[in-house]
Amino acid sequence: MPAWVIFVVGILVGAILASVLLARTRQGKIQAEYEAYILQLQAQHEQDVQTAKQRSVNTSRAVLKGKMAEQFAPMLPQFHYLPADARFLGDPIDYIIFDGYSAFKDGVGCAEDINIILMDIKSGKAKLTAGQKAIAQAVQDKRVRFETLYIQLSE
């Protein structure tokens, strides 16, 4: 076999081997880049989960504090009514207050001194819900009445 054929075959084999090695190196580099990207995504996901958990805990705390404030409101100095006149409802509003009722019941006040107040307690940045706003509007529009329901019990 002539030397030039061996030389050409050697160059071809060398070129093929170099091409395979380059392909593997390129493939390894791409694989390493994707693995690094996956690790980055996993780290970001873990951070997002921690942030969501913390936000959930903070929201839960705020809700619990608000619920406690609702229950203790009649004991606070900002509550300008007798706690005995307040009745807790919780939903859709927190309290109905029969201002002056305790005095009337004790024979100190008169019926004309009784006022009825619907009150909602808010803390932090809480705002009235759409339903609470609708109730407030109904009161302002004087769409409020007193009804008595008599029930016949069979003996």
N, C-alpha and C positions, 0 to 999 in steps of 0.2 A: 504494500500500500504506500502510495507516495506521501511524502512528508506534508505537502500542502493540504491533502485530504485530512490527515490527522490534525493538522493545525486548524482547519475550518471546523471539523467536528469538535475539537476542543473549545473553540470560540463559541460554537452553538451550545454546547453543554454548559459552558461557563455562563453564557447569557441566560440560559434557562434557569440555572441555579441562582443566579443573581436576581432574576425576575421573581422567582419563588420566594427568596429571602426578603426581597423588598416588599412583596405582597404580604408576607407574614408580618413584617415589621409594621407596615401600614395598617394591617388588620389589628395588630396588637395595640397600636397607637389609638385607633378608633375605639377599640374595646375599652382601653384605659380611660379615654375621654368620656364614654358613656357610663362607665362605672363611677367615675368621679361625679358626673351629672346626677346619677341615681342617688349617690350618697348625699349630694347637696339637696335634692328633692326630699329625701327622707328626713334630713335635719330640719328643713323648712316645715315639713309636715308635723314633726314633733313639736316645733316651736308654735305652730298654729294651734295644735291640740292644747298645749299648755295655756296659750292666750285665751282660747275658748273656755277652758275650765275655769280660769281665773275670772273671766267676765261673768260666767255662770254663777260662781260663788259670790261675786260682788253684787250681782243682781238679786240673788237669793237673800243676801244679808239686807239689802235695801228694802226688799219686800217684807221681810220679817220685822225690821225696825218700823216700817210704816204700819204694819198690823199691830205692833205693840203700842205705837203712838195713838192709834185709833182707840184702843182699849183704855189707855191711861189718860186720854184727853180730858175727861171731866175732873181729873185731879190737878191739872196744870193751871198755873195762874192766868194763862191766856183764855181759858174757858170761863166765860162771864155768866154762867148760869149755875144753879144749884145742881150738883150731880144727881140728887134725888129726882129732879125733874127730867133727866135725860134717859132715853131708852135706846139701847144699841140695836141697830138693825144689821149693819155690816154691808148689805148689798140691796139695792143699788146705791143707797146712801148710808152713811154711818150712823147718824143719830136723828131721832125725832125728839125734840125738846118741848115739853109742856111748861114753858116759863111761867111761874106764878102758881102752878098747880099745887105744889106742896103747901104754900101759904094758904091757898083756898081750902085745901083739905084739912088743914089745922085750924081753920076758922079765923085766920088772921087777914086774909085777902078776900077779894070778891071775884066773881066770875068774869067781870069785865077786865080784870087785870091779867087774865091768862092769855098768853101769846103762844102760837105754835111755830116752831122753827125747824126746818129741815136742814141738817148740817152734815157736811162731808169733811173729813179730816185729811189733809194732805201734808206730806213731808218731802223735803228735798226739792226736786224739780218736777214732782208729780203734778199733773194737770187733771181737770175734770174730764171724764169720759164723755163720749157723745150722748150716752144715755143720761148721765148726770146733768149735762147741759140741757137736755130736753125736759127733765124734771124741774130744773130751775126755771126754765121758760114757762112751764105749765103753772108754777106757783106765781110767777110774775104776771101772767095773763089771768090769774084768779080762776084757773080751771081746777079748783080744789073744792071738795065737798065732804060732808059727814054723812055716813049712812049707818043704819041699824038693820041688822038681819036677825029676824026672830025665827027660831027653829022649833018646830013642834016635835017633841019626843013622845013616842007612844009608850004607854005604860002597860 
